[in-house]
């Protein structure tokens, strides 16, 4: 039998294929051939989508210290959080997991290629679904001192081969804003690189639906690959 597991139990376990087909040039075939696929976590999907191509390209060193400030709708926080928000008992916005432990960190390390654990700071807003995963960067702290456009080009090159086109690398928005909910009810993930060359700053942002490409949408995509439909 072919199995897709949506829990955290097997995401870094031997004998299981990680269900992010866009991970590398060989991952789609690995999912197609797999008997057991571990569906990725929502935050991990965004973080890996941003970082793996840049680590592979040598633009971000494997031991580079990174932070991952991120925000999700409350549906990503489990039953208790959902009940609190829908009952009006929760704040409009809150940071959580401030013990700096989170269940998605093992897979982020395993599939980005990083060896230095990033500081992951998730937060939740008073909206049901949608998420932004962010990676702020001091460009001059990177060994190759890239421009934001270099990061964009490396991401664009990686995802030009993306199966089914679910991951898109797009220009930064002209107004400098990004709505976390814009991809709700889709299996798409959008990547943008916002940069300020005068200050040599950049921020990478992945936008996705935590219930779509971050959960059930990815599961359906993986199922179709495994079944060849």
matplotlib code that plots the C-alpha trace (Angstrom):
import matplotlib.pyplot as plt

x = [0.0, 1.0, 0.8, 0.9, 1.4, 0.4, 1.8, 5.3, 6.2, 8.0, 9.2, 12.9, 12.6, 14.5, 12.4, 10.0, 10.1, 9.5, 6.5, 7.7, 8.1, 9.7, 12.6, 15.1, 15.3, 14.9, 12.2, 9.2, 10.4, 11.1, 7.5, 6.2, 8.2, 7.6, 5.5, 5.6, 5.5, 5.6, 3.5, 5.5, 4.6, 3.2, 5.9, 8.5, 7.2, 7.7, 11.1, 12.4, 11.0, 12.9, 16.2, 17.0, 17.7, 19.9, 21.9, 22.4, 23.5, 26.1, 24.5, 23.6, 26.2, 25.0, 26.2, 24.8, 22.7, 19.2, 15.9, 12.4, 9.8, 6.5, 2.7, -0.1, -3.9, -5.3, -6.2, -2.6, -2.5, -4.5, -7.9, -7.5, -6.3, -9.1, -11.7, -10.3, -10.2, -13.7, -15.1, -13.5, -11.2, -7.9, -5.9, -5.8, -2.2, 0.3, 3.8, 4.1, 6.7, 8.9, 10.8, 12.4, 11.3, 8.9, 8.0, 8.8, 12.5, 13.8, 12.5, 13.6, 17.2, 17.0, 15.7, 17.2, 20.8, 21.4, 23.6, 23.0, 19.6, 17.6, 15.7, 12.1, 9.6, 6.0, 3.0, -0.7, -3.3, -7.0, -7.7, -8.5, -5.9, -3.0, 0.6, 3.8, 7.2, 10.1, 13.9, 15.5, 19.1, 22.0, 23.4, 26.9, 27.0, 26.7, 30.2, 29.4, 27.7, 24.9, 22.3, 18.6, 18.3, 20.9, 18.7, 15.7, 17.5, 18.7, 15.2, 13.7, 16.2, 15.4, 11.6, 11.6, 11.7, 9.0, 6.5, 2.9, 3.9, 2.7, 5.7, 6.1, 8.9, 7.4, 8.7, 8.4, 5.1, 5.3, 3.5, 5.8, 2.9, 1.9, -1.5, -1.1, -4.5, -4.3, -3.6, -6.3, -8.0, -5.2, -2.2, 0.1, 3.2, 4.6, 8.1, 9.3, 12.5, 12.2, 15.4, 16.9, 20.2, 21.1, 21.0, 22.0, 19.0, 16.7, 13.8, 12.7, 9.0, 7.0, 3.2, 0.9, -2.3, -1.4, -4.4, -3.5, 0.1, 0.9, -1.3, -4.2, -3.3, 0.2, -1.3, -3.5, -0.5, 1.6, -1.2, -1.7, 2.1, 2.1, -0.9, 0.2, -3.0]
y = [0.0, 3.6, 5.8, 9.6, 10.6, 14.2, 14.2, 15.1, 11.5, 10.5, 13.8, 13.1, 9.4, 6.9, 5.1, 8.0, 10.5, 14.1, 15.3, 18.6, 17.7, 21.1, 20.4, 19.4, 18.1, 14.5, 14.9, 14.7, 11.3, 10.3, 11.0, 9.2, 6.1, 6.2, 3.8, 6.1, 9.9, 12.3, 15.5, 18.6, 21.1, 24.4, 26.7, 24.2, 24.3, 28.1, 28.1, 25.2, 26.8, 30.0, 28.6, 25.3, 26.8, 29.5, 27.1, 24.8, 27.8, 28.8, 32.2, 31.3, 29.2, 26.1, 27.5, 31.0, 32.3, 33.0, 34.1, 33.0, 35.5, 34.2, 34.6, 32.2, 32.1, 30.5, 27.3, 26.3, 26.3, 23.2, 22.6, 24.6, 27.7, 27.4, 27.2, 30.2, 32.4, 31.3, 31.9, 35.4, 34.5, 35.0, 38.2, 39.8, 38.9, 37.0, 35.5, 31.9, 29.1, 31.6, 28.8, 28.7, 25.1, 24.1, 20.8, 22.1, 22.8, 19.3, 19.2, 22.7, 21.7, 18.4, 19.8, 23.2, 21.9, 24.2, 23.0, 26.0, 26.0, 29.1, 31.2, 30.5, 33.0, 32.0, 34.2, 33.9, 36.5, 36.7, 35.3, 31.7, 30.7, 32.0, 32.6, 34.4, 32.9, 35.5, 35.4, 38.9, 39.2, 41.6, 41.2, 42.3, 39.6, 36.9, 35.8, 36.5, 39.9, 39.3, 41.8, 41.1, 40.5, 37.7, 35.9, 36.4, 35.0, 31.9, 31.2, 31.8, 29.4, 26.7, 26.9, 27.3, 23.5, 23.2, 20.5, 21.7, 25.3, 25.4, 27.4, 30.8, 33.3, 36.8, 40.4, 42.4, 44.2, 47.8, 49.1, 47.1, 45.2, 41.5, 40.0, 36.7, 35.5, 36.1, 32.4, 30.9, 27.8, 27.2, 24.8, 27.6, 29.1, 32.5, 33.6, 37.3, 39.0, 42.5, 44.5, 47.9, 48.1, 51.5, 49.7, 46.3, 44.7, 42.0, 39.9, 36.7, 36.0, 32.9, 33.2, 30.2, 28.8, 26.8, 24.6, 24.4, 24.0, 23.8, 20.8, 19.2, 20.7, 19.2, 15.9, 15.8, 16.8, 14.0, 11.5, 12.3, 11.8, 8.5, 7.2, 8.6, 10.6]
z = [0.0, -0.6, 2.5, 3.0, 6.7, 7.6, 11.1, 12.2, 13.0, 9.8, 8.2, 8.9, 9.3, 7.2, 4.7, 4.2, 1.3, 2.1, 0.2, -1.3, -5.0, -5.7, -3.3, -6.0, -9.5, -8.3, -5.7, -8.0, -9.1, -5.6, -4.6, -7.6, -6.7, -3.0, -0.9, 2.1, 1.9, 4.8, 4.1, 5.1, 7.8, 6.7, 8.1, 7.0, 3.4, 3.2, 4.9, 2.8, -0.4, 0.3, 1.6, -0.1, -3.6, -2.0, 0.1, -3.0, -5.0, -2.4, -1.7, 1.9, 3.7, 5.5, 8.9, 8.4, 11.4, 10.2, 11.7, 10.5, 11.7, 10.4, 10.8, 10.2, 10.5, 13.6, 11.8, 11.9, 15.7, 16.5, 18.0, 21.2, 19.4, 16.8, 19.5, 21.4, 18.3, 17.1, 20.6, 20.7, 23.5, 21.8, 21.0, 17.6, 17.2, 19.3, 19.1, 20.3, 20.7, 22.4, 24.2, 20.7, 20.1, 17.3, 15.8, 12.2, 13.0, 12.5, 8.9, 8.2, 9.1, 7.3, 4.0, 3.7, 4.0, 7.0, 9.8, 12.1, 13.7, 12.6, 15.2, 14.3, 15.7, 14.6, 15.3, 14.8, 13.7, 14.0, 10.5, 9.8, 7.1, 5.1, 6.1, 5.4, 6.2, 6.2, 6.1, 6.7, 5.5, 5.8, 2.3, 3.3, 6.0, 3.3, 1.9, -1.7, -0.9, -3.3, -4.5, -3.8, -7.6, -7.4, -4.8, -7.0, -10.0, -8.1, -6.9, -10.3, -11.9, -9.3, -9.7, -13.5, -13.4, -10.8, -11.5, -12.2, -11.5, -7.9, -6.7, -8.4, -8.0, -8.5, -8.4, -5.1, -4.8, -5.8, -2.6, -0.3, 1.2, 1.2, 2.3, 4.1, 2.9, -0.8, -1.7, 0.5, -1.0, -3.5, -3.6, -4.7, -3.0, -4.0, -3.3, -3.4, -2.6, -1.2, -1.2, -0.4, -2.1, -0.4, 3.0, 1.6, 3.2, 1.8, 3.1, 1.4, 1.8, 1.0, 0.9, 1.0, 2.5, 5.6, 4.8, 1.1, 0.0, 3.7, 4.3, 2.3, -1.0, -0.8, 0.3, -2.8, -5.0, -3.6, -3.9, -7.6, -8.2, -6.3, -8.2, -11.6, -12.1]

ax = plt.figure().add_subplot(projection="3d")
ax.plot(x, y, z, "-o")
ax.set_aspect("equal")
plt.show()
